[in-house]
Amino acid sequence: MKKTAVLFVCMGNICRSPMAEGAFAKALQLADLSAVVSIDSAGTHDYHVGDAPDLRAQRTALSHGFDISGLRGRQVQDSDFDRFDYVLAMDSQNFNALKHRAHARHHAKIKLLLSFSRRYPNLDVPDPYYGGQQGFDLTLAMVEDAAEGLLKHILAARTKVG
């Protein structure tokens, strides 16, 4: 069975989507499923291509047991819509940008990340960039909760197929 591929998307790919990628990587590792799911993150804009995640995002991730310092910002490419099974936007603005950019045949794979959340269903993950540590803590709580739900969803989908 082929790997399931997941792309996390925010605007600049230095705060929310790298935190989501790291949180999901940790969840996959704890569940011993890193070999069956591939992950990446990207931004809808090219503001921070090649940049490391925001230092506040890095510190927040480290405080929760995972390191995102090696990630580098990149912009969503048209080929991502073919490559990934799930394209998960952090908020409705980026969700709409992705839907606008993607061919209609890919629209079903574009979802809000928090549609997989138990505690924060169907909300936007707020951008913590212009705020303080509290915003980064909330972002991480939201993406960690969604990571659990996403993992359960992927496992159920793989069980149906396999």
RANORVEN-V816676 format. One line per field, one symbol per residue. ss: DSSP state (H for helix, E for strand, C for the rest). phi: phi as a letter, one per 30 degrees, with the letter a starting at -180 (. if undefined). burial: + if it has 9 or more other C-alpha atoms within 8 Angstrom, else -. A space follows every 50 residues. Layout:
ss: ???
phi: ???
burial: ???
//
This chain:
ss: CCCEEEEEEECCCCCHHHHHHHHHHHHHHHCCCCCCEEEEEEECCCCCCC CCCCHHHHHHHHHCCCCCCCCCCCECCCCHHHHCCEEEECCHHHHHHHHH HCCHHHHHHEEEHHHHCCCCCCCCCCCCCCCCHHHHHHHHHHHHHHHHHH HHHHHHHHHHHC
phi: .dddcbccbbdcibbdddddeddddddddddhbedcbcbabacdccebei ddeeeddddddedcjbccdddbdbcecedddddcdbccddadddeddddd dddedcdddcbdeddcdddbdhcdddddecccdeddddededdddddddd dddddddddddd
burial: ---+++++++-++++++++++++++++++---++--+++-++++++-++- -++---++-+++---+++---+++++----+--+++++++++-++-+++- -+---++--++++++++--++++++-++------+++-++-+++++++++ +-++--------
//
